[in-house]
Amino acid sequence: MKAGSRAGTLFVVATPIGNLADITERALRTLREVELVLAEDTRVSGALLRHFGISTALESLHAHNERRRTRQLLERLDRGGALALITDAGTPLISDPGFTLVRAAREAGVRVVPVPGASAPIAALSVSGLPADRFSFEGFLPAAASARKPVLEALRDERRTMVFFEAPHRIAASLRDMTAVFGADRRACLAREMTKLFETIVTDRLAALLALVEADPGQCRGEMVVCVEGAAAPEPALTEGRRVAFILARYLSPSQAAAAAAEITGVGRKAIYRQMHADGDGDTGAT
């Protein structure tokens, strides 16, 4: 796969999220054979390559230089180059740089090849004990509470399991906001330092997880993934209230429709209005 032997190929290579034994044989072979490895942080990835005795050239590709470097890298690929894109840990592009390059490469007709491996969101979900048949990956929540709470409010009625990344210094604040918005009894999983020496995976009610991190500073260290169970399906009475409200919304404002539907069905106005918002204003509900 040195220059010219596999023309115009960009390999997107997953690396370990902690335990170096989790790297695949295919990933190691790819990293040895390409002409250039693109990494988010060359210090982190350089240590990985040295550990495995890989001497391939290494250059940075991160949020601050990706747009500027993409054209140059496309020219290199167009000349027949074989490049590998990696991130500090796990699968590239999952809340990490690389999207601009991958999209531009595909639009330019460059062959983009996945070399799959470790992924923190999938690893956490797989051991959480929460429903995994349908889920949504939400990445990092906003750092500021004033921005974080509205995001969580918009997800209040999401029925799929939600997967979040979180920074150690914000985990207590985020769990506090999740408890306030989703409810203290909503089940969740805190997966910390997965595959590493101090791996901790706890599934419990949100209130219990919050109490855990508030009582033990050790639980506020390392890489973290939080999985939160989705909202329960609406009760039959709420479903009827929603249906009536959407019919009335053809003639009234959403808030007026929710109030009228609450009076007709006996269901709480706020619950009906929240369900209307979650389902979308364009849905008439007349099924």
C-alpha positions in Angstrom: 0.0 0.0 0.0 2.9 2.4 -0.4 2.4 5.2 -2.8 1.1 4.0 -6.1 0.2 0.5 -5.1 -3.4 1.3 -4.0 -4.3 4.6 -5.7 -6.3 7.2 -3.9 -7.2 5.3 -0.7 -8.1 6.9 2.7 -8.2 4.4 5.5 -10.3 5.3 8.6 -8.7 3.3 11.3 -10.0 2.6 14.8 -7.5 2.5 17.7 -7.9 1.3 21.3 -9.9 3.3 23.8 -7.5 2.2 26.5 -6.2 -1.4 26.5 -3.7 -1.5 23.7 -4.4 -5.2 23.2 -7.7 -4.2 21.6 -6.1 -3.0 18.4 -6.8 -5.3 15.4 -4.2 -7.1 13.3 -5.7 -5.3 10.2 -5.3 -1.9 11.9 -1.6 -2.6 12.6 -1.0 -3.8 9.1 -2.7 -0.8 7.6 -0.8 1.7 9.8 2.5 0.0 8.8 1.8 0.0 5.1 0.3 3.4 4.4 2.6 6.3 3.5 1.2 8.7 6.1 -0.9 8.5 9.3 -3.0 11.5 10.1 -3.7 11.9 13.9 -5.6 14.3 16.1 -2.7 14.6 18.6 0.7 13.4 17.3 2.0 13.0 20.8 -0.7 10.5 21.8 -0.7 8.7 18.5 3.1 8.8 18.3 3.3 6.8 21.5 0.8 4.3 20.1 2.9 3.8 16.9 6.1 3.5 18.8 4.6 0.9 21.1 3.9 -1.3 18.1 7.2 -0.5 16.4 5.5 1.4 13.5 7.7 4.0 11.8 5.2 5.4 9.3 5.3 9.2 8.9 2.8 10.9 11.3 1.2 14.3 10.8 -1.5 16.2 12.7 -5.1 16.6 11.5 -7.3 18.4 14.1 -10.2 20.8 14.4 -8.0 23.8 13.8 -6.2 22.7 10.7 -8.5 20.2 9.0 -10.1 22.6 6.5 -6.8 24.1 5.6 -5.1 20.8 5.1 -7.9 18.9 3.3 -7.0 20.2 -0.2 -3.4 19.3 0.1 -4.3 15.8 1.3 -6.8 15.3 -1.5 -4.0 16.2 -4.0 -1.8 13.6 -2.4 -4.6 11.0 -2.6 -5.2 11.9 -6.2 -1.6 11.1 -7.0 -2.1 7.6 -5.7 -1.4 8.1 -2.0 -2.6 5.7 0.7 -3.3 7.6 4.0 -4.7 6.5 7.3 -6.8 8.6 9.6 -6.8 7.9 13.3 -7.9 9.7 16.5 -6.5 9.7 20.0 -8.7 6.8 21.0 -11.5 4.8 19.4 -13.2 5.3 16.0 -12.4 8.5 14.1 -15.1 11.2 13.5 -17.2 10.1 16.6 -17.0 13.6 18.3 -13.6 13.9 16.8 -12.0 15.5 13.7 -12.1 13.9 10.2 -15.5 14.6 8.8 -14.3 17.4 6.5 -11.6 15.2 5.0 -13.8 12.1 4.6 -16.6 14.0 3.0 -14.3 15.8 0.6 -12.5 12.5 -0.3 -15.8 10.8 -1.1 -17.0 13.7 -3.2 -13.7 13.6 -5.1 -14.1 9.9 -5.9 -11.4 8.8 -3.5 -11.8 5.3 -2.0 -12.6 5.6 1.7 -12.1 2.3 3.6 -13.2 1.6 7.2 -10.9 -0.4 9.4 -13.2 -1.0 12.4 -12.4 -1.5 16.0 -13.0 -0.1 19.4 -15.8 2.5 19.9 -16.5 3.9 23.4 -20.2 4.6 22.8 -20.9 1.1 21.5 -18.7 -0.5 24.2 -20.6 1.4 27.0 -24.0 0.6 25.4 -23.2 -3.1 25.1 -22.6 -3.5 28.8 -25.1 -0.9 30.2 -28.0 -3.3 30.6 -30.2 -0.6 28.9 -32.1 -1.2 25.7 -29.7 -1.3 22.8 -32.0 -2.1 19.9 -32.5 1.6 19.2 -30.3 4.4 20.5 -29.2 7.9 19.8 -25.6 9.2 20.1 -25.7 12.8 21.5 -21.9 13.4 21.9 -20.8 16.0 24.4 -23.4 18.2 26.1 -22.8 22.0 26.1 -20.4 23.0 28.9 -22.6 25.8 30.2 -25.6 24.9 32.3 -27.6 27.6 30.6 -27.1 25.8 27.2 -27.0 22.2 28.6 -30.5 22.2 30.2 -32.4 23.2 27.0 -30.6 20.4 25.1 -31.7 17.9 27.8 -35.3 19.4 27.8 -35.5 18.7 24.1 -34.5 15.0 24.7 -37.0 14.6 27.7 -39.4 12.4 25.7 -36.8 10.6 23.5 -37.7 6.9 23.7 -34.4 5.5 22.5 -31.5 5.0 24.8 -29.3 8.1 24.7 -25.5 7.9 24.8 -23.4 10.9 25.9 -19.8 11.7 26.2 -18.8 13.8 29.3 -15.7 15.5 30.7 -14.7 14.5 34.2 -15.0 18.1 35.6 -18.6 18.3 34.3 -19.9 14.9 35.1 -21.6 15.9 38.4 -23.2 19.0 36.9 -24.5 17.0 33.9 -25.9 14.2 36.1 -27.5 16.8 38.2 -29.2 18.4 35.2 -30.2 15.0 33.8 -31.8 14.1 37.1 -33.7 17.3 37.1 -34.9 17.0 33.5 -35.3 13.2 33.1 -36.4 12.4 36.6 -34.5 10.9 39.6 -35.8 7.4 38.8 -34.7 7.2 35.1 -32.2 4.4 34.7 -28.7 5.2 33.4 -25.2 3.8 33.2 -21.9 5.6 33.9 -19.0 3.9 32.1 -15.7 5.3 33.2 -12.1 4.4 32.0 -13.4 1.5 29.9 -10.7 -1.2 29.2 -8.3 0.6 31.6 -7.0 -0.4 35.0 -9.7 1.6 36.9 -12.6 0.7 34.7 -15.9 1.4 36.5 -19.3 0.6 35.0 -22.4 1.3 37.2 -26.0 1.1 36.1 -28.6 2.6 38.5 -31.1 5.4 38.8 -29.9 8.8 37.8 -30.2 10.0 41.4 -28.0 7.2 42.6 -25.3 7.9 40.0 -25.3 11.5 41.0 -24.9 10.6 44.7 -22.0 8.3 43.7 -20.0 10.9 41.9 -20.7 13.5 44.5 -19.6 11.2 47.3 -16.5 9.8 45.6 -14.1 12.2 43.8 -12.5 9.1 42.2 -15.6 8.7 40.1 -15.0 12.1 38.5 -11.8 11.1 36.8 -11.0 9.7 33.4 -12.9 9.2 30.1 -16.6 8.9 30.6 -19.7 7.7 28.7 -23.2 8.1 30.1 -26.1 6.0 28.7 -29.6 7.1 29.7 -32.7 4.9 29.2 -35.3 6.5 26.9 -38.7 7.8 28.1 -41.5 5.3 28.6 -44.2 5.2 25.9 -47.1 7.5 26.6 -50.0 6.1 28.6 -53.1 5.3 26.5 -54.9 8.3 28.0 -52.1 10.6 27.0 -52.1 9.1 23.5 -55.8 10.0 23.2 -55.1 13.5 24.6 -52.4 13.9 22.0 -54.7 12.7 19.2 -57.4 15.2 20.2 -54.9 18.0 20.6 -53.5 17.6 17.1 -57.0 17.7 15.6 -57.8 20.9 17.6 -54.4 22.3 16.5 -55.8 22.6 13.0 -57.9 25.4 14.3 -56.2 26.6 17.5 -52.7 27.5 18.6 -50.8 24.5 20.1 -51.1 25.8 23.6 -54.9 26.4 23.2 -55.3 22.9 21.6 -53.5 21.3 24.5 -55.6 23.1 27.0 -58.9 22.1 25.2 -57.7 18.5 24.8 -56.9 18.4 28.5 -60.4 19.5 29.4 -62.0 17.0 27.1 -59.9 14.0 28.1 -58.9 14.7 31.6 -55.2 14.4 30.8 -52.7 17.0 32.1 -52.3 20.0 29.8 -48.5 20.1 30.2 -48.2 16.4 29.4 -50.2 16.8 26.3 -48.3 19.9 25.2 -45.0 18.2 25.8 -46.0 15.2 23.8 -47.2 17.4 20.9 -43.8 19.1 20.9 -42.0 15.8 21.0 -44.0 14.4 18.1 -43.7 17.5 15.9 -46.2 20.3 15.1 -46.8 18.9 11.6 -48.3 15.6 12.8 -52.1 15.8 12.9 -52.3 12.7 15.0 -55.5 11.7 13.0 -54.8 8.0 12.5 
